């Protein structure tokens, strides 16, 4: 004698379980691919290293401006709301850190200079205008706490 | 009387389904990580920049004393280079007329290995003629960026 009582609810719960796991899986895939597609880590690495190259080749007294439109766009998409935190210079460690996501990527420069007056100047909105990172390179200060 | 024979195997299939999803997700994750995870390979550029700075310093400053005494610290001070940072991931060697004057260590031959991966250093080699002396500058870079929280 086969007792089929309750078999309908079994099938229902199994299908619900399959649907729930499938939805969680695709949601996870979409979230992961979305994060990878804007390549925040690669761009952090790129900007940190290229800015360090600019500093290494600079001399005291130079004033530099770098197009950072791409970086600031990625940072805003990844909810980095404070634009001042996107590019941080640490003169004590001779280091530039770029933050385009929850974490940040840092790279050192070996030219013994200090970076001062660093700021991101936002595009004014005119056609062709871009966000600019502006900073000055000066002689190394002997006070190691200077930033 | 309830006959539960066979009902449990339907729930076992759910675990197999979840396992399959985990396998698929793991494959996609591994593929994108391998493709995007390497970062920006800057070692060759880093070695070239350091080589350029050293050559510039040799041409613009008088390093006779540093070469004579093989003084590495004196060299860093005159050329305004940060010794600690260079020590972390770079090396260089300066030779004058074939005689090694300043050497910070490192294996420059690894740069010539065929089929080397990103775990090997990249080198830059240049020669300059200064007042009849042939000065060879070799630099090496293995520096990588750091990913930190905050």
Contacts between the chains, C-beta under 8 A, distances in Angstrom:
chain1	res1	chain2	res2	distance
A	1	B	1	7.6
A	1	B	3	7.0
A	2	B	3	5.9
A	3	B	1	6.7
A	3	B	2	5.2
A	3	B	3	4.2
A	5	B	2	7.0
A	6	B	2	7.8
A	7	B	7	7.7
A	10	B	7	6.3
A	10	B	10	6.5
A	14	B	10	5.7
A	14	B	11	7.3
A	14	B	13	7.8
A	14	B	14	6.7
A	17	B	14	5.3
A	18	B	14	7.0
A	18	B	17	6.3
A	21	B	14	7.6
A	21	B	17	6.5
A	21	B	18	5.7
A	21	B	21	6.2
A	22	B	21	7.5
A	25	B	21	4.6
A	25	B	24	7.7
A	25	B	25	6.5
A	28	B	25	6.5
A	29	B	25	6.5
A	29	B	28	6.4
A	32	B	28	7.5
A	32	B	29	6.6
A	32	B	32	7.5
A	33	B	28	7.7
A	33	B	32	7.2
A	36	B	32	4.9
A	36	B	36	5.7
A	39	B	36	6.3
A	41	B	36	7.2
A	41	B	37	7.8
A	41	B	39	6.8
A	41	B	147	7.2
A	42	B	36	6.1
A	42	B	39	6.3
A	42	B	40	6.3
A	44	B	145	7.9
A	45	B	39	4.2
A	45	B	40	4.3
A	45	B	42	7.9
A	45	B	145	5.3
A	46	B	40	4.5
A	48	B	145	5.6
A	49	B	40	5.8
A	49	B	42	4.2
A	49	B	45	7.6
A	49	B	46	7.7
A	49	B	145	6.6
A	53	B	42	7.9
A	53	B	45	6.4
A	53	B	46	7.9
A	53	B	49	5.8
A	56	B	49	5.2
A	56	B	50	7.9
A	56	B	53	6.7
A	57	B	49	6.7
A	57	B	52	7.6
A	57	B	53	7.9
A	94	B	82	5.3
A	94	B	85	5.6
A	97	B	148	7.5
A	99	B	150	7.8
A	102	B	149	7.8
A	103	B	147	5.6
A	103	B	148	6.5
A	103	B	149	5.6
A	103	B	150	7.4
A	104	B	147	7.5
A	104	B	148	5.9
A	104	B	149	7.9
A	104	B	150	6.3
A	105	B	145	5.0
A	105	B	146	7.0
A	105	B	147	5.4
A	105	B	148	7.8
A	106	B	145	6.3
A	106	B	146	4.8
A	106	B	148	6.1
A	107	B	143	7.7
A	107	B	145	4.5
A	107	B	146	7.5
A	108	B	82	7.8
A	108	B	85	4.5
A	108	B	88	7.2
A	108	B	143	7.5
A	109	B	82	8.0
A	109	B	85	7.4
A	110	B	50	7.0
A	110	B	53	7.8
A	110	B	81	5.2
A	110	B	82	4.6
A	110	B	85	4.6
A	110	B	86	5.1
A	110	B	90	7.3
A	111	B	53	7.1
A	111	B	80	6.8
A	111	B	81	7.0
A	111	B	82	7.5
A	112	B	80	4.4
A	112	B	81	6.2
A	112	B	82	5.1
A	113	B	80	7.5
A	140	B	80	7.5
